[in-house]
Amino acid sequence: MSVKIHYFQIRGSVEAARLVLADAGVEFENVPLALADIEEKKELYQFGRAPVLEDSDGTVVSLPGPILRYVAQKHGKAGGSAAEKAKVDSILELVSELRDHYSKMVYDEEFGDDEKKEEVVGKYFDSAFSARLSQLEAILATNNEGAGYFVGGDATAADFAVFDVLDNLTRVKEAALEELPLLGGLKARVAERAAIAAYLSSDKRYTAVNGNQRG
C-alpha cells in the first residue's frame, strides 16, 4: 500500500506535505475527494474535514498541519535538535498565518475583477504579507547567513512550507521577493533540488492552487 493523500484536485493546504514526501523519495498517490466522501467514509474522515493522509502502514492523519508535521518527523525533515524542531514549528505557524491571508485574498470578490485585482493584492501585501515576509527573511539570515536553509544544513518542512507560500505569492505578484534576496534564493534552491524539480515538472503536481481556480 502506497501513501495516499485524500484531498481535492488542487495543491491547497497539503502541498507542503507533498513536497516533503517528494524530496524524501516517498511514492504517494493523490486520491481525488468528493464532498460526499466525508460523510460516507467517516472511518477515514474522523474529523469531518480534509485533507487526510493514509500512510502505507495504515496510519491515518487528518488536517494540513498534523499531516505536514507527521511526514516531516517520519522522513527526517523536522529538524535535528529540540531547538531546531521548535524553530521549524514556529516557522510553520507563521506560514499557516500567511496561508490564511492568502486564502482570504484569492477568495476576495474583488480579486476576481481584473480591474481591481492589483489593488486587492497591494492591500493584502501592505496589511499582511510584507511584514511577515521580512520576518522570514531575517530568520533565514540567522542560519549560514541565509545562504542555505532555515535550520541546520539541509531542507526541512519549514523550507518546503515557505517555498509553497512564496510560490503562491509570486504567482499573484511577480515582484514579491524583489527586496527579499534571501527568500528569493531559498525559493530557487528548493526548486532546484533534484527530487523537487522532478515533482514540480510531473503530472502528479496539480495545476490548480485553490478551489476557485484563482491565484
Long-range contacts (C-beta under 8 A, 24 or more apart in sequence): 1-54, 1-56, 1-58, 2-27, 2-28, 2-29, 2-56, 3-27, 3-28, 3-29, 3-53, 3-54, 3-55, 3-56, 4-28, 4-29, 4-31, 4-53, 4-54, 5-29, 5-30, 5-31, 5-51, 5-52, 5-53, 5-54, 5-67, 6-31, 6-33, 6-37, 6-44, 6-45, 6-50, 6-51, 6-52, 6-53, 6-54, 7-31, 7-32, 7-33, 7-50, 7-51, 7-52, 8-32, 8-33, 8-50, 8-211, 9-206, 9-208, 10-206, 10-208, 10-209, 10-210, 10-211, 11-164, 11-205, 11-206, 11-208, 11-209, 12-51, 12-209, 12-210, 12-211, 13-51, 13-64, 13-99, 14-51, 14-53, 14-64, 14-67, 14-68, 15-164, 16-64, 16-68, 16-95, 16-157, 16-160, 16-161, 16-163, 16-164, 17-53, 17-64, 17-67, 17-68, 17-71, 18-199, 18-205, 19-160, 19-163, 19-164, 19-190, 19-196, 19-199, 20-68, 20-71, 20-72, 20-75, 20-77, 20-157, 20-160, 21-71, 21-75, 22-195, 22-196, 22-198, 22-199, 23-77, 23-155, 23-160, 23-193, 23-195, 23-196, 23-199, 24-71, 24-75, 24-76, 24-77, 24-195, 25-195, 26-71, 26-75, 30-204, 30-206, 64-96, 65-92, 65-96, 68-92, 68-157, 68-161, 69-157, 71-157, 72-156, 72-157, 77-155, 77-156, 77-157, 77-160, 78-156, 78-157, 79-151, 79-152, 79-156, 79-158, 80-151, 80-152, 84-151, 84-152, 84-156, 87-139, 87-150, 87-151, 87-158, 88-150, 88-151, 88-156, 88-157, 88-158, 91-136, 91-139, 91-150, 91-158, 91-161, 91-162, 92-157, 92-158, 92-161, 94-132, 94-135, 94-136, 95-158, 95-161, 95-162, 95-164, 95-165, 97-132, 98-128, 98-129, 98-132, 98-133, 98-165, 98-169, 99-165, 101-128, 101-129, 102-129, 102-165, 102-168, 102-169, 102-215, 103-210, 105-172, 105-215, 106-172, 106-209, 106-210, 106-212, 106-214, 106-215, 107-210, 107-212, 107-214, 111-214, 112-212, 112-214, 121-172, 121-173, 125-173, 125-176, 129-169, 129-176, 133-169, 133-176, 133-177, 133-180, 133-183, 134-180, 136-162, 136-183, 137-180, 137-182, 137-183, 140-182, 140-183, 140-186, 141-182, 146-182, 146-185, 146-186, 147-185, 148-189, 149-186, 149-189, 150-186, 155-189, 155-190, 155-193, 159-186, 159-190, 160-190, 162-186, 163-187, 163-190, 163-191, 168-209, 168-215, 171-209, 171-215, 172-215
